[in-house]
Amino acid sequence: MSGHPKNSKAERVGRWLGRAYVGLLRQEQRLRLWLIGLGIPAPGARAFAWCLRLSAIVLLLSFSLVLAMIVFSLWLVGRGVARSDLSYRTPDVEWRDGHSGFGLYTRDGFRIDPYVSEED
């Protein structure tokens, strides 16, 4: 028996996300201090950092919306293909030699295209 419990995968992912978030907060703090060093007032630097954060959130939301629309459209296409009848259907009429010569005939044997008979 070991002296320490094993971390679950969820706990490791949570710790990784926490470290990433803290790293982003540090980078934001460095950006604000750099802007203040350039002579921008502290409230202006804070507003700029918030605008940058909000633009990243909007970018992520728009990407997820586009991804959701693509998945939904693919689902609709797949559903339409699954419900469609793609089997080969023989035509009701066909070109062939029949009683009145070569022409367009129905399945019953009647010629339906305009033709001139030899009797006329």
Backbone as ProteinMPNN parsed JSONL, in Angstrom:
{"seq_chain_A": "MSGHPKNSKAERVGRWLGRAYVGLLRQEQRLRLWLIGLGIPAPGARAFAWCLRLSAIVLLLSFSLVLAMIVFSLWLVGRGVARSDLSYRTPDVEWRDGHSGFGLYTRDGFRIDPYVSEED", "coords_chain_A": {"N_chain_A": [[0.839, -1.179, 0.0], [0.565, 2.159, -0.934], [1.812, 5.34, 0.233], [0.481, 7.629, -0.544], [-2.538, 8.872, -1.993], [-3.812, 8.067, -5.265], [-4.165, 10.398, -7.884], [-7.142, 11.235, -9.609], [-8.164, 11.192, -13.095], [-9.841, 13.334, -13.685], [-9.204, 15.103, -11.638], [-6.552, 15.69, -12.287], [-6.924, 16.967, -14.759], [-8.396, 19.168, -13.908], [-6.521, 20.451, -12.258], [-4.627, 21.081, -14.215], [-6.107, 22.876, -15.811], [-6.511, 24.881, -13.922], [-3.86, 25.751, -13.469], [-3.343, 26.764, -16.022], [-5.186, 28.873, -16.133], [-4.283, 30.533, -14.049], [-1.813, 31.182, -15.14], [-2.634, 32.678, -17.358], [-3.799, 34.851, -16.018], [-1.516, 35.938, -14.851], [-0.141, 36.762, -17.155], [-1.912, 38.705, -18.04], [-1.667, 40.521, -15.951], [1.005, 41.258, -16.318], [0.73, 42.547, -18.797], [-0.909, 44.722, -18.076], [0.833, 46.066, -16.287], [2.879, 46.701, -18.058], [1.554, 48.428, -19.8], [0.954, 50.481, -18.022], [3.526, 51.257, -17.479], [4.125, 52.435, -19.903], [2.817, 54.806, -19.674], [0.081, 54.912, -19.629], [-2.918, 55.461, -17.847], [-3.876, 53.625, -14.86], [-6.673, 52.781, -14.647], [-7.336, 52.844, -17.389], [-5.581, 50.945, -18.443], [-6.589, 48.705, -17.175], [-9.151, 48.627, -18.286], [-8.489, 48.166, -20.948], [-7.381, 45.599, -20.726], [-9.664, 44.195, -19.926], [-11.262, 44.539, -22.204], [-9.746, 43.098, -24.014], [-9.985, 40.548, -22.897], [-12.781, 40.151, -23.118], [-13.027, 40.203, -25.908], [-11.689, 37.854, -26.566], [-13.427, 35.993, -25.425], [-15.734, 36.436, -26.97], [-14.748, 35.664, -29.451], [-14.279, 32.913, -29.004], [-16.928, 32.089, -28.489], [-18.168, 32.671, -30.95], [-16.772, 30.936, -32.615], [-17.569, 28.484, -31.516], [-20.293, 28.62, -32.086], [-20.309, 28.578, -34.913], [-19.179, 26.061, -35.297], [-21.183, 24.481, -34.114], [-23.289, 25.018, -35.904], [-22.274, 23.835, -38.24], [-22.125, 21.136, -37.471], [-24.853, 20.667, -36.985], [-25.94, 21.094, -39.546], [-24.681, 19.037, -40.967], [-25.843, 16.896, -39.646], [-28.514, 17.248, -40.429], [-28.274, 16.815, -43.204], [-27.395, 14.153, -43.228], [-29.617, 12.95, -42.061], [-31.528, 13.479, -44.014], [-30.488, 12.026, -46.164], [-30.661, 9.475, -45.122], [-33.392, 9.12, -44.978], [-34.202, 9.268, -47.596], [-35.146, 7.817, -50.757], [-33.028, 6.083, -52.472], [-32.963, 4.131, -54.305], [-32.764, 2.488, -57.501], [-34.994, 3.346, -59.996], [-36.987, 2.101, -62.527], [-37.686, 3.657, -65.627], [-40.908, 5.031, -66.573], [-41.495, 5.267, -69.205], [-39.913, 4.378, -72.327], [-37.44, 4.373, -74.949], [-37.863, 2.415, -77.768], [-38.205, -0.324, -80.149], [-41.368, -0.915, -81.411], [-44.844, -1.793, -82.004], [-45.629, 0.237, -83.736], [-43.246, 0.993, -84.909], [-39.923, 2.439, -84.274], [-39.835, 4.283, -81.289], [-41.116, 6.297, -78.549], [-42.339, 4.54, -75.95], [-44.885, 3.481, -73.645], [-45.17, 1.411, -70.673], [-47.327, -0.168, -71.173], [-47.337, -0.529, -73.871], [-48.149, 1.452, -75.615], [-47.528, 3.977, -77.981], [-46.215, 7.158, -77.389], [-44.954, 9.381, -78.403], [-44.958, 12.034, -80.865], [-45.613, 11.019, -84.143], [-45.312, 10.128, -87.598], [-47.303, 8.125, -89.435], [-47.006, 5.488, -91.872], [-49.292, 5.209, -93.285], [-50.482, 7.642, -93.565]], "CA_chain_A": [[0.0, 0.0, 0.0], [1.385, 3.369, -1.052], [1.54, 6.339, 1.249], [-0.31, 8.758, -1.055], [-3.606, 8.42, -2.897], [-3.597, 8.366, -6.674], [-5.063, 11.426, -8.4], [-7.981, 10.794, -10.727], [-7.947, 11.939, -14.334], [-10.587, 14.588, -13.57], [-8.443, 16.003, -10.778], [-5.391, 16.158, -13.041], [-7.388, 17.946, -15.743], [-8.748, 20.371, -13.161], [-5.285, 21.136, -11.849], [-4.022, 21.647, -15.418], [-6.883, 24.055, -16.176], [-6.225, 25.911, -12.925], [-2.538, 26.329, -13.761], [-3.453, 27.564, -17.241], [-5.903, 30.1, -15.8], [-3.372, 31.389, -13.271], [-0.82, 31.69, -16.087], [-3.257, 33.758, -18.136], [-3.94, 36.011, -15.144], [-0.182, 36.541, -14.731], [0.153, 37.471, -18.404], [-2.732, 39.912, -18.043], [-1.043, 41.458, -15.004], [2.207, 41.79, -16.985], [0.269, 43.491, -19.815], [-1.333, 45.962, -17.412], [2.018, 46.778, -15.783], [3.607, 47.229, -19.215], [0.808, 49.594, -20.271], [1.151, 51.541, -17.036], [4.893, 51.734, -17.707], [4.118, 53.292, -21.088], [2.194, 56.073, -19.327], [-1.379, 54.826, -19.657], [-3.426, 55.376, -16.479], [-4.235, 52.277, -14.401], [-8.022, 52.374, -15.085], [-7.313, 52.622, -18.83], [-4.927, 49.656, -18.669], [-7.521, 47.677, -16.739], [-10.218, 48.569, -19.289], [-7.931, 47.514, -22.13], [-7.263, 44.174, -20.429], [-11.021, 43.642, -19.955], [-11.678, 44.483, -23.609], [-9.022, 41.981, -24.609], [-10.602, 39.328, -22.375], [-14.103, 40.017, -23.725], [-12.885, 39.856, -27.322], [-11.342, 36.435, -26.618], [-14.654, 35.243, -25.142], [-16.598, 36.545, -28.152], [-14.14, 34.836, -30.49], [-14.569, 31.517, -28.673], [-18.358, 31.838, -28.67], [-18.495, 32.64, -32.379], [-16.229, 29.683, -33.144], [-18.427, 27.371, -31.092], [-21.55, 28.731, -32.809], [-20.062, 28.093, -36.268], [-19.002, 24.614, -35.186], [-22.507, 23.895, -33.868], [-24.063, 25.092, -37.15], [-21.739, 22.832, -39.157], [-22.555, 19.817, -36.992], [-26.291, 20.564, -37.193], [-26.218, 20.936, -40.973], [-24.289, 17.676, -41.333], [-26.868, 16.005, -39.108], [-29.686, 17.356, -41.296], [-27.963, 16.151, -44.47], [-27.404, 12.722, -42.953], [-30.999, 12.529, -41.834], [-32.202, 13.503, -45.307], [-30.009, 10.898, -46.962], [-31.173, 8.242, -44.535], [-34.831, 8.994, -45.248], [-34.506, 9.321, -49.023], [-35.181, 6.555, -51.477], [-31.987, 6.186, -53.474], [-32.961, 2.934, -55.133], [-32.943, 2.745, -58.928], [-36.366, 3.147, -60.443], [-37.062, 2.01, -63.984], [-38.557, 4.724, -66.147], [-42.246, 4.634, -67.003], [-41.466, 5.218, -70.667], [-38.586, 4.09, -72.846], [-37.274, 4.354, -76.392], [-37.688, 1.037, -78.232], [-38.98, -0.728, -81.323], [-42.659, -1.455, -81.024], [-45.817, -2.101, -83.047], [-45.654, 1.349, -84.69], [-41.874, 1.379, -85.231], [-39.101, 2.933, -83.175], [-40.399, 5.48, -80.672], [-41.226, 6.382, -77.096], [-43.461, 3.68, -75.585], [-45.165, 3.258, -72.224], [-45.071, -0.003, -70.297], [-48.478, -0.882, -71.74], [-47.114, -0.734, -75.288], [-48.69, 2.55, -76.412], [-46.53, 4.966, -78.398], [-46.689, 8.459, -76.931], [-44.302, 10.489, -79.084], [-45.616, 12.34, -82.13], [-44.984, 10.322, -85.249], [-46.074, 10.105, -88.836], [-47.426, 6.737, -89.855], [-46.867, 5.305, -93.317], [-50.63, 5.216, -93.881], [-50.903, 9.044, -93.806]], "C_chain_A": [[0.884, 1.243, 0.0], [0.945, 4.405, -0.023], [0.701, 7.503, 0.761], [-1.377, 8.248, -2.021], [-3.309, 8.837, -4.337], [-4.636, 9.396, -7.136], [-5.87, 10.862, -9.572], [-7.69, 11.658, -11.948], [-8.657, 13.287, -14.279], [-9.823, 15.593, -12.705], [-7.212, 16.543, -11.5], [-5.783, 17.195, -14.091], [-7.755, 19.254, -15.052], [-7.525, 21.156, -12.712], [-4.607, 21.787, -13.048], [-4.756, 22.912, -15.85], [-6.646, 25.206, -15.193], [-4.875, 26.569, -13.16], [-2.576, 27.2, -15.014], [-4.142, 28.891, -16.957], [-5.013, 31.059, -15.01], [-2.29, 31.974, -14.179], [-1.384, 32.82, -16.938], [-3.442, 35.016, -17.289], [-2.592, 36.712, -14.945], [0.182, 37.327, -15.988], [-0.672, 38.76, -18.502], [-2.15, 40.963, -17.098], [0.212, 42.079, -15.619], [1.824, 42.809, -18.054], [-0.148, 44.812, -19.176], [-0.147, 46.752, -16.881], [2.823, 47.377, -16.924], [2.908, 48.48, -19.754], [0.954, 50.771, -19.306], [2.554, 52.125, -17.188], [4.996, 52.618, -18.935], [3.448, 54.638, -20.836], [0.68, 56.07, -19.396], [-1.864, 54.723, -18.206], [-3.898, 53.963, -16.133], [-5.667, 51.89, -14.799], [-8.089, 52.106, -16.595], [-6.664, 51.282, -19.171], [-5.851, 48.51, -18.27], [-8.657, 47.521, -17.748], [-9.719, 47.877, -20.561], [-7.818, 46.003, -21.92], [-8.645, 43.506, -20.444], [-11.542, 43.539, -21.39], [-11.002, 43.322, -24.326], [-9.629, 40.647, -24.159], [-11.98, 39.091, -23.006], [-14.015, 39.656, -25.207], [-12.495, 38.383, -27.478], [-12.579, 35.569, -26.361], [-15.59, 35.273, -26.341], [-16.053, 35.684, -29.285], [-14.411, 33.348, -30.239], [-16.047, 31.174, -28.867], [-18.737, 31.787, -30.144], [-17.954, 31.368, -33.028], [-17.111, 28.504, -32.762], [-19.773, 27.42, -31.795], [-21.397, 28.22, -34.243], [-19.899, 26.573, -36.262], [-20.341, 23.91, -34.958], [-23.37, 23.939, -35.128], [-23.579, 24.061, -38.159], [-22.203, 21.439, -38.743], [-24.052, 19.632, -37.235], [-26.63, 20.378, -38.664], [-25.799, 19.554, -41.464], [-25.297, 16.654, -40.821], [-28.12, 16.041, -39.992], [-29.456, 16.654, -42.634], [-27.991, 14.636, -44.287], [-28.799, 12.188, -42.734], [-31.773, 12.495, -43.144], [-31.779, 12.348, -46.19], [-30.569, 9.592, -46.422], [-32.653, 8.038, -44.858], [-35.162, 8.963, -46.731], [-34.474, 7.929, -49.63], [-34.188, 6.656, -52.629], [-31.937, 4.958, -54.376], [-33.239, 3.315, -56.587], [-34.375, 2.42, -59.327], [-36.385, 3.113, -61.96], [-38.006, 3.077, -64.502], [-39.899, 4.168, -66.606], [-42.328, 4.518, -68.526], [-40.047, 4.933, -71.115], [-38.605, 4.119, -74.364], [-37.03, 2.903, -76.81], [-38.451, 0.837, -79.536], [-40.268, -1.361, -80.838], [-43.535, -1.719, -82.234], [-45.82, -1.022, -84.132], [-44.254, 1.818, -85.059], [-41.128, 1.88, -84.011], [-39.711, 4.206, -82.63], [-40.418, 5.369, -79.164], [-42.498, 5.656, -76.666], [-43.623, 3.627, -74.062], [-45.001, 1.778, -71.926], [-46.205, -0.829, -70.912], [-48.33, -1.132, -73.241], [-47.692, 0.345, -76.176], [-47.583, 3.547, -76.727], [-47.058, 6.347, -78.059], [-45.993, 9.622, -77.62], [-45.02, 10.774, -80.399], [-44.863, 11.664, -83.277], [-45.897, 10.395, -86.456], [-46.117, 8.648, -89.285], [-47.312, 6.65, -91.378], [-48.209, 5.338, -94.01], [-51.064, 6.629, -94.233], [-50.375, 9.584, -95.097]], "O_chain_A": [[1.81, 1.375, 0.801], [-0.16, 4.339, 0.515], [0.245, 8.304, 1.577], [-1.141, 7.304, -2.774], [-2.636, 9.839, -4.582], [-5.821, 9.284, -6.825], [-5.353, 10.118, -10.405], [-7.057, 12.71, -11.851], [-8.127, 14.282, -14.774], [-9.799, 16.787, -13.003], [-6.864, 17.714, -11.348], [-5.072, 18.179, -14.296], [-7.452, 20.332, -15.564], [-7.505, 22.385, -12.782], [-4.077, 22.893, -12.943], [-4.126, 23.906, -16.212], [-6.587, 26.368, -15.594], [-4.747, 27.789, -13.065], [-1.927, 28.244, -15.07], [-3.731, 29.926, -17.482], [-4.997, 32.26, -15.279], [-1.893, 33.127, -14.009], [-0.695, 33.804, -17.208], [-3.261, 36.128, -17.786], [-2.535, 37.94, -14.879], [0.743, 38.42, -15.905], [-0.185, 39.78, -18.989], [-2.144, 42.154, -17.412], [0.459, 43.275, -15.465], [2.503, 43.823, -18.212], [0.205, 45.887, -19.662], [-0.115, 47.976, -17.006], [3.393, 48.458, -16.773], [3.558, 49.461, -20.116], [1.064, 51.921, -19.733], [2.752, 53.331, -17.045], [5.877, 53.474, -18.999], [3.502, 55.522, -21.691], [0.053, 57.117, -19.237], [-1.285, 53.976, -17.417], [-4.275, 53.197, -17.02], [-5.872, 50.765, -15.253], [-8.831, 51.224, -17.028], [-7.122, 50.569, -20.063], [-5.896, 47.476, -18.936], [-9.08, 46.401, -18.034], [-10.446, 47.095, -21.174], [-8.12, 45.221, -22.822], [-8.783, 42.379, -20.921], [-12.191, 42.555, -21.746], [-11.621, 42.646, -25.148], [-9.767, 39.725, -24.963], [-12.308, 37.966, -23.384], [-14.838, 38.889, -25.707], [-12.928, 37.733, -28.429], [-12.759, 34.534, -27.003], [-16.179, 34.251, -26.695], [-16.823, 35.045, -30.002], [-14.738, 32.612, -31.169], [-16.378, 30.092, -29.354], [-19.542, 30.947, -30.545], [-18.607, 30.788, -33.895], [-17.371, 27.626, -33.584], [-20.352, 26.371, -32.078], [-22.267, 27.502, -34.735], [-20.43, 25.886, -37.134], [-20.598, 22.859, -35.545], [-24.11, 22.993, -35.395], [-24.393, 23.468, -38.867], [-22.63, 20.652, -39.587], [-24.48, 18.554, -37.647], [-27.514, 19.589, -39.0], [-26.489, 18.96, -42.291], [-25.571, 15.658, -41.492], [-28.717, 15.002, -40.272], [-30.349, 15.973, -43.139], [-28.558, 13.921, -45.114], [-29.124, 11.087, -43.178], [-32.581, 11.593, -43.367], [-32.604, 11.755, -46.885], [-30.914, 8.698, -47.194], [-33.109, 6.903, -44.994], [-36.299, 8.661, -47.095], [-33.866, 7.002, -49.096], [-34.494, 7.259, -53.657], [-30.977, 4.77, -55.124], [-33.869, 4.336, -56.864], [-34.89, 1.344, -59.025], [-35.849, 4.013, -62.607], [-39.024, 3.366, -63.872], [-40.014, 3.0, -66.978], [-43.137, 3.758, -69.059], [-39.09, 5.205, -70.391], [-39.645, 3.918, -74.989], [-36.129, 2.24, -76.297], [-39.226, 1.691, -79.968], [-40.262, -2.232, -79.968], [-43.04, -1.853, -83.353], [-45.994, -1.327, -85.312], [-44.097, 2.961, -85.49], [-41.601, 1.775, -82.879], [-40.066, 5.107, -83.389], [-39.817, 4.468, -78.58], [-43.604, 6.097, -76.977], [-42.655, 3.714, -73.306], [-44.726, 0.983, -72.825], [-46.061, -2.03, -71.14], [-49.122, -1.875, -73.821], [-47.724, 0.172, -77.394], [-46.799, 3.916, -75.853], [-48.196, 6.684, -78.387], [-46.412, 10.765, -77.435], [-45.621, 9.875, -80.987], [-43.637, 11.734, -83.361], [-47.089, 10.684, -86.347], [-45.077, 8.021, -89.487], [-47.504, 7.645, -92.078], [-48.257, 5.484, -95.231], [-51.917, 6.813, -95.101], [-50.639, 10.737, -95.438]]}, "name": "protein", "num_of_chains": 1, "seq": "MSGHPKNSKAERVGRWLGRAYVGLLRQEQRLRLWLIGLGIPAPGARAFAWCLRLSAIVLLLSFSLVLAMIVFSLWLVGRGVARSDLSYRTPDVEWRDGHSGFGLYTRDGFRIDPYVSEED"}
